Amino acid sequence: QVQLVESGGGLVQAGGSLTLSCAVSGSSGSITRMGWFRQAPGKEREFVSSILWWSGGSTLYTDSVRGRFTISRDNAKNTMFLRMNSLKAEDTAIYYCAGRRESLWDYWGKGTLVTVSS
């Protein structure tokens, strides 16, 4: 089994920055891609960004965060990061990290809350 634990959420003013972390433990050898999703109040969960876990390549971003957010990972520390700059009120959400082996997102963390005040 794989366990994912997010951290780094909090309250920040619009225009500010936060870095989220996702600690990966357990049988992570089967993971091929890791990603970040978010769910704003009253909305469905949406994709934010993803990265190939072992190579760190093939990063993907949703249009609304491209140029502001940067995904990265440190395999030695079994941790994935999401650096979020120029935060906007509409970035307020619970952020989840997820991992997948093939085409489905198999593993999920419990989420960390990011609140951006305008």
C-alpha positions as protocol buffer text, in pm:
chain_id: "A"
residue {
  index: 1
  type: GLN
  ca { x: 0 y: 0 z: 0 }
}
residue {
  index: 2
  type: VAL
  ca { x: 95 y: 362 z: -52 }
}
residue {
  index: 3
  type: GLN
  ca { x: 32 y: 643 z: 193 }
}
residue {
  index: 4
  type: LEU
  ca { x: 27 y: 1008 z: 92 }
}
residue {
  index: 5
  type: VAL
  ca { x: 31 y: 1292 z: 343 }
}
residue {
  index: 6
  type: GLU
  ca { x: 1 y: 1656 z: 241 }
}
residue {
  index: 7
  type: SER
  ca { x: 132 y: 1952 z: 439 }
}
residue {
  index: 8
  type: GLY
  ca { x: 204 y: 2320 z: 392 }
}
residue {
  index: 9
  type: GLY
  ca { x: -144 y: 2461 z: 352 }
}
residue {
  index: 10
  type: GLY
  ca { x: -255 y: 2772 z: 532 }
}
residue {
  index: 11
  type: LEU
  ca { x: -385 y: 3125 z: 504 }
}
residue {
  index: 12
  type: VAL
  ca { x: -208 y: 3364 z: 268 }
}
residue {
  index: 13
  type: GLN
  ca { x: -289 y: 3701 z: 117 }
}
residue {
  index: 14
  type: ALA
  ca { x: -356 y: 3737 z: -251 }
}
residue {
  index: 15
  type: GLY
  ca { x: -28 y: 3771 z: -437 }
}
residue {
  index: 16
  type: GLY
  ca { x: 154 y: 3563 z: -182 }
}
residue {
  index: 17
  type: SER
  ca { x: 319 y: 3222 z: -207 }
}
residue {
  index: 18
  type: LEU
  ca { x: 296 y: 2881 z: -47 }
}
residue {
  index: 19
  type: THR
  ca { x: 471 y: 2552 z: -98 }
}
residue {
  index: 20
  type: LEU
  ca { x: 277 y: 2231 z: -49 }
}
residue {
  index: 21
  type: SER
  ca { x: 449 y: 1902 z: 24 }
}
residue {
  index: 22
  type: CYS
  ca { x: 331 y: 1545 z: -22 }
}
residue {
  index: 23
  type: ALA
  ca { x: 517 y: 1276 z: 167 }
}
residue {
  index: 24
  type: VAL
  ca { x: 505 y: 934 z: 3 }
}
residue {
  index: 25
  type: SER
  ca { x: 548 y: 615 z: 202 }
}
residue {
  index: 26
  type: GLY
  ca { x: 477 y: 247 z: 160 }
}
residue {
  index: 27
  type: SER
  ca { x: 509 y: 52 z: -164 }
}
residue {
  index: 28
  type: SER
  ca { x: 582 y: 352 z: -384 }
}
residue {
  index: 29
  type: GLY
  ca { x: 783 y: 157 z: -638 }
}
residue {
  index: 30
  type: SER
  ca { x: 475 y: 98 z: -851 }
}
residue {
  index: 31
  type: ILE
  ca { x: 394 y: 468 z: -884 }
}
residue {
  index: 32
  type: THR
  ca { x: 459 y: 618 z: -1227 }
}
residue {
  index: 33
  type: ARG
  ca { x: 303 y: 964 z: -1196 }
}
residue {
  index: 34
  type: MET
  ca { x: 216 y: 1190 z: -905 }
}
residue {
  index: 35
  type: GLY
  ca { x: -20 y: 1483 z: -914 }
}
residue {
  index: 36
  type: TRP
  ca { x: -203 y: 1759 z: -733 }
}
residue {
  index: 37
  type: PHE
  ca { x: -576 y: 1811 z: -740 }
}
residue {
  index: 38
  type: ARG
  ca { x: -792 y: 2067 z: -562 }
}
residue {
  index: 39
  type: GLN
  ca { x: -1151 y: 2109 z: -459 }
}
residue {
  index: 40
  type: ALA
  ca { x: -1296 y: 2452 z: -395 }
}
residue {
  index: 41
  type: PRO
  ca { x: -1610 y: 2500 z: -185 }
}
residue {
  index: 42
  type: GLY
  ca { x: -1915 y: 2392 z: -379 }
}
residue {
  index: 43
  type: LYS
  ca { x: -1712 y: 2269 z: -675 }
}
residue {
  index: 44
  type: GLU
  ca { x: -1590 y: 1938 z: -805 }
}
residue {
  index: 45
  type: ARG
  ca { x: -1234 y: 1822 z: -757 }
}
residue {
  index: 46
  type: GLU
  ca { x: -1013 y: 1937 z: -1042 }
}
residue {
  index: 47
  type: PHE
  ca { x: -671 y: 1851 z: -1175 }
}
residue {
  index: 48
  type: VAL
  ca { x: -396 y: 2102 z: -1099 }
}
residue {
  index: 49
  type: SER
  ca { x: -64 y: 1951 z: -1200 }
}
residue {
  index: 50
  type: SER
  ca { x: 125 y: 1625 z: -1238 }
}
residue {
  index: 51
  type: ILE
  ca { x: 477 y: 1492 z: -1284 }
}
residue {
  index: 52
  type: LEU
  ca { x: 647 y: 1167 z: -1371 }
}
residue {
  index: 53
  type: TRP
  ca { x: 755 y: 1033 z: -1036 }
}
residue {
  index: 54
  type: TRP
  ca { x: 1090 y: 875 z: -1124 }
}
residue {
  index: 55
  type: SER
  ca { x: 1223 y: 1105 z: -1395 }
}
residue {
  index: 56
  type: GLY
  ca { x: 1062 y: 1429 z: -1283 }
}
residue {
  index: 57
  type: GLY
  ca { x: 973 y: 1501 z: -1642 }
}
residue {
  index: 58
  type: SER
  ca { x: 652 y: 1544 z: -1837 }
}
residue {
  index: 59
  type: THR
  ca { x: 506 y: 1807 z: -1606 }
}
residue {
  index: 60
  type: LEU
  ca { x: 149 y: 1907 z: -1677 }
}
residue {
  index: 61
  type: TYR
  ca { x: -54 y: 2203 z: -1550 }
}
residue {
  index: 62
  type: THR
  ca { x: -410 y: 2318 z: -1579 }
}
residue {
  index: 63
  type: ASP
  ca { x: -436 y: 2646 z: -1766 }
}
residue {
  index: 64
  type: SER
  ca { x: -539 y: 2850 z: -1463 }
}
residue {
  index: 65
  type: VAL
  ca { x: -214 y: 2781 z: -1274 }
}
residue {
  index: 66
  type: ARG
  ca { x: 40 y: 2754 z: -1555 }
}
residue {
  index: 67
  type: GLY
  ca { x: 317 y: 3007 z: -1502 }
}
residue {
  index: 68
  type: ARG
  ca { x: 228 y: 3054 z: -1134 }
}
residue {
  index: 69
  type: PHE
  ca { x: 262 y: 2701 z: -990 }
}
residue {
  index: 70
  type: THR
  ca { x: 562 y: 2470 z: -1017 }
}
residue {
  index: 71
  type: ILE
  ca { x: 552 y: 2098 z: -944 }
}
residue {
  index: 72
  type: SER
  ca { x: 863 y: 1909 z: -844 }
}
residue {
  index: 73
  type: ARG
  ca { x: 971 y: 1602 z: -654 }
}
residue {
  index: 74
  type: ASP
  ca { x: 1263 y: 1470 z: -454 }
}
residue {
  index: 75
  type: ASN
  ca { x: 1282 y: 1095 z: -486 }
}
residue {
  index: 76
  type: ALA
  ca { x: 1551 y: 1067 z: -221 }
}
residue {
  index: 77
  type: LYS
  ca { x: 1309 y: 1223 z: 26 }
}
residue {
  index: 78
  type: ASN
  ca { x: 1003 y: 1054 z: -123 }
}
residue {
  index: 79
  type: THR
  ca { x: 836 y: 1392 z: -141 }
}
residue {
  index: 80
  type: MET
  ca { x: 651 y: 1590 z: -404 }
}
residue {
  index: 81
  type: PHE
  ca { x: 610 y: 1966 z: -393 }
}
residue {
  index: 82
  type: LEU
  ca { x: 385 y: 2232 z: -537 }
}
residue {
  index: 83
  type: ARG
  ca { x: 524 y: 2582 z: -528 }
}
residue {
  index: 84
  type: MET
  ca { x: 239 y: 2829 z: -564 }
}
residue {
  index: 85
  type: ASN
  ca { x: 317 y: 3191 z: -648 }
}
residue {
  index: 86
  type: SER
  ca { x: 94 y: 3490 z: -720 }
}
residue {
  index: 87
  type: LEU
  ca { x: -192 y: 3324 z: -539 }
}
residue {
  index: 88
  type: LYS
  ca { x: -544 y: 3440 z: -613 }
}
residue {
  index: 89
  type: ALA
  ca { x: -866 y: 3412 z: -416 }
}
residue {
  index: 90
  type: GLU
  ca { x: -986 y: 3155 z: -668 }
}
residue {
  index: 91
  type: ASP
  ca { x: -698 y: 2927 z: -568 }
}
residue {
  index: 92
  type: THR
  ca { x: -869 y: 2873 z: -233 }
}
residue {
  index: 93
  type: ALA
  ca { x: -937 y: 2502 z: -203 }
}
residue {
  index: 94
  type: ILE
  ca { x: -843 y: 2179 z: -36 }
}
residue {
  index: 95
  type: TYR
  ca { x: -537 y: 2049 z: -220 }
}
residue {
  index: 96
  type: TYR
  ca { x: -489 y: 1676 z: -256 }
}
residue {
  index: 97
  type: CYS
  ca { x: -190 y: 1480 z: -376 }
}
residue {
  index: 98
  type: ALA
  ca { x: -245 y: 1164 z: -571 }
}
residue {
  index: 99
  type: GLY
  ca { x: -43 y: 885 z: -724 }
}
residue {
  index: 100
  type: ARG
  ca { x: -110 y: 643 z: -1002 }
}
residue {
  index: 101
  type: ARG
  ca { x: 37 y: 329 z: -1148 }
}
residue {
  index: 102
  type: GLU
  ca { x: -123 y: 328 z: -1493 }
}
residue {
  index: 103
  type: SER
  ca { x: -421 y: 529 z: -1610 }
}
residue {
  index: 104
  type: LEU
  ca { x: -616 y: 569 z: -1287 }
}
residue {
  index: 105
  type: TRP
  ca { x: -529 y: 773 z: -981 }
}
residue {
  index: 106
  type: ASP
  ca { x: -498 y: 492 z: -729 }
}
residue {
  index: 107
  type: TYR
  ca { x: -374 y: 668 z: -418 }
}
residue {
  index: 108
  type: TRP
  ca { x: -495 y: 985 z: -246 }
}
residue {
  index: 109
  type: GLY
  ca { x: -397 y: 1193 z: 50 }
}
residue {
  index: 110
  type: LYS
  ca { x: -647 y: 1352 z: 286 }
}
residue {
  index: 111
  type: GLY
  ca { x: -579 y: 1703 z: 168 }
}
residue {
  index: 112
  type: THR
  ca { x: -448 y: 2032 z: 299 }
}
residue {
  index: 113
  type: LEU
  ca { x: -647 y: 2355 z: 302 }
}
residue {
  index: 114
  type: VAL
  ca { x: -520 y: 2663 z: 122 }
}
residue {
  index: 115
  type: THR
  ca { x: -707 y: 2986 z: 185 }
}
residue {
  index: 116
  type: VAL
  ca { x: -620 y: 3298 z: -11 }
}
residue {
  index: 117
  type: SER
  ca { x: -760 y: 3621 z: 126 }
}
residue {
  index: 118
  type: SER
  ca { x: -829 y: 3906 z: -114 }
}
